[in-house]
Amino acid sequence: MTGFRERGGAAGAGVPWSLIVPVKHLDRAKSRLGRSLGPHRGDLALAIACDTVAAALACPGVGAVFAVTGDGRVGARLAALGAVVVGDEPGTGLNPALRHGAATARRRLPGYGVCALSADLPALRPEELGRVLSAAAALGRSFLPDAPGVGTTLLASAPGRRFTPAFEGDSRARHLSSGARELVVPGTASVRRDVDTPEDLAAAARLGLGERTRALLERIGPVSGTHTARVPVGDPGGAERSPRRGGPPTSPR
C-alpha cells in the first residue's frame, strides 16, 4: 500500500468517510467502448478514474480515498492525486477487491465510515457527492442507484456497520435485498452517471466532464458508437448543464 495521507479536518461535521474506489487493469477496462475508442480505451478509463478520484478528494466529507488496483500505471497516477493505493489480487473480482479495500481502510481509519464509489464517474461534482454522503450518514447501510436504476454507483456503511458489496449486474436489487437503504437525494445526477457505453459517455458529457476526460476527448475527437451517441468535446450546453459548467444541477432519473 502506498501514499497514505489522511486529509486533516476534511470530514467536517457528521460521519467522516473513507472512499473505496476500485479500478480495473487498463487492458481490461471499458470493453464496451472498444469499438468506438480503439487504442484510446485504456487512456479513457484512466482519465475517468483520475477525474473521479480528484472530485472525491475535493469533497469535504471525504477523509481519504483508497484506490484498489492491480495496474501500476493507475496506481501511480492516483497516488499522485492523493489517493491511498491498495494492491489488488488479479482475478478475484470486483466485490472481493472492495472488501479488501474496506478492510484496509478500517484498519487505518477505524472511526470512519466506509463507502464504495464507482471509478467511472467522469462528471462527478464534489458538492453532489457531499450531499449523498450527508444523507448516508443518517443511515447504517445505504446505496445510490445508477442513472438507469439497475446498478449501483455508491454503497455506504457507517462506522461499525457491516460492509457487504454486491456490485455488477442488477446490483440495485441485490443491495435492496441485503437490507441497505436506497438513497434518494435530489440534484446528484453526477454521482449516478457512470460510464460503460458510448451513450453513457454522451450523457456524462451533457452534465460536464472532468478536465482530464474532456482533454482526452478533445485530443482524439468525437466518439461515436451508435447513431445516437456522439460525445461533445466542448461546452455541452443545453438543459443538462450543471454547476461545473455554469448551469443548474440535474436531478437524478
N, C-alpha and C positions, 0 to 999 in steps of 0.2 A: 504494500500500500504506500502511496506517495502523496505528498502535497497537503498534509493536514494543517489547515488554518481555520480554526473556529473564528467566526466573524463576531468580535466582541460587541455586545449591545444590539446585535442585529434583530433579535427576536422581539424586542419591544414588549408591549403588554400582551398577556394571554399566553397560549401554548407556543413554545419555541419548536421549530421543526427541522429535522434532518430530511433532506430530499434524496431519494434513491433514483438515479437515472441510468437505466440500462442501455448500452449502445452495442449493437452487433459489430462483428468484424466487417470492415468496409467492403470486402469482396462478396459478402452475402447480403448486404443491405439494399433496400429499395428495389427488390427484384421486379415488382410490378411497374416500375418506371424504366426498366432496362431498355425497352424498345424506343422510348422517347429520348433517353439521355445517352445511351451507348456508353462510351468510356468515361463520361462525367457522372455516372451513377454514384460511385463512392464519394466523389467530391461533394455532391449534393447532400448525401447523408451526413457527411462531416460538417458541412456548413449549417445544416439544420440543427444538428446536435449542439454545435457551438452557440448558435443563437438561442436555443432553448436554455442551455446552462447559464449563459450570460444574463438572460432575463430573470431566471430563477435566483441567481446570486444578487440581483438588484432589488429583490423583493424584501422588504423589511422584516417579514415574518420568518425568513429562512436563516437559520444559523449556520448551516453547512450543506453542501451538495456532495453526495457520494456517487461518483460515476463508476458503474460496474462495466468493465470492458476487457476483452482479451486482445484488443488491437492496439499495438504500440503507438501508431500514429494518432489515433483517437485519444489515447491516454495522455500523450504529450501536449496536445492542443488544449484539452480540457483542464489539465493541471495548470497550464499557463494562465487560464482564466480564473483560477482559484478553487477549482473542484478538488475533492479528495478522490484519488483514483484507486479503485479496488479491483484487483485482478480477477478475471472471470475464468472458470474452467470450461474449455471448449466442449460443446456437445451436451451440456447439462440442461439447456433450455432457459427460457425467459423467467419463469416463476422461481426456479432454484437460484438464478442469478439475483433476483430481487430479494429473496430470503437471505442469501449470503451478504448482500449489501446492507440489509437492515440489521443483521446480527452485528456486523462491523460497526455500524453507526451507533447501535445501542451500547456497545462496549465503550466507544469513545465518548458518547454524549448520552449517558443513561437517563437524564431528566428530560430529554427531548421526545416529542412525538416523531413518528416515522411515516413518511409519505412517499409512495412510489409515484413517479411522474414520467409520462412518455417522453422519449427523446426526440419525438417527431412533431414538434410544435413551433414551426418557423415564424409564426405571427405572435408568439406569446408576449403578453404585456405584464410587467411586474405588478401593476396595481390590480389587474384582474386576478392574477394568481393570489395576491394578498387577500382579496375578498373571499375566494374559495377557501383558503386556509383559515381565515377567521370563522367562517361558517363551520368548518370541520372541527375547530377547537371546542365547539359546544357539544360534540358527539363523540362517542367512544370509537366507533369504526364507521367510516363513510367513504363514498366514492363519487366521482363525477363521470357521467357517461360521455361518450364522444358525440360529435355533431350528428351522425346518423341515428344515435340512440341504440346502437347494438353493442359496441365495445366500451372500453373504459380508458380514460386518459390519466386519472388520478385516483389513488387509493390511500386513505389516511387512517392511521391508528394512533390514538392519543397515548401519552406515556402510560406504560403499564398494561396496555391492551394488546391482544394478540394481533399479529400481522400475518394474514393468510391470503396472499395474492392469488388470483385465478384469472390472469390475463390470457389473451389470444381468443380469437373467435367471438362467440356470444358471451363475452365476459360480463356484460351488464347483468344478465340473468343469473349468472353464477355468483356474482358478488351480492346481488339481492338475496339469493337463496342462502348465502352464508350468514345472513343477519346484518350485513353492513347497510347503513342508511344511505339512500340516494340523495345527493346534494342538488338543490335547485337554487341557483344563485344568478339573478339577472345580470346582464352586462358582462358576461365572462366567455364570450364566443372564442376568444383566442386560446383559452385553456382547453376547449373542447375540439378544436380543429387540428387533429393530427393528419399526417400526410402519408398516404400509401400509393395513390394513383394520380394520373395527370389531372383528373377532376378535382381531387383534394388539393393539389398544389395550386390550381386556379382559384379555388375558394379561399385558400390562405392568402394568396396574393391580393385578393379583393379586401381582405382585412388589413393588409400592410405587412410585408415581410420584414424580418430582421435584416440587419445590414449585411451579414455575410452571405445569406441566401440570396438576397437581392443583387449583390455584387456579382455572384457567380452567374446568375441568370442573365444579367446584363452582358456578361462576357461571352456566354455561349449562345445567346439568342433565345427567342421564344421556344417553349417546349410544347409540343402537340402530341397527343396520344390518341385522341378521338376527334371527331368533327366539332365537338362542343367544348373541348378543353384546350384553350390556348392561354398560356400564362403570361399576363402583362408583366413587363420588367421595369416600367417607370411608375409614376404615381397612378395607382389603380383607379382613383376617383370613385364616383358612384355612391350609392346609398350605404354600402357596407364599410365605408371608411371608419377607422377607429382612432383613438387619441394619438397613437404613434404617428398617424398620417394627417392629423389635424381635424378629424371629424368625430361624431358621436360614436360611442361603443355600440356594437351589435349584440342584441340579445341572443342567447342560445336557442337552437331549434328544439 
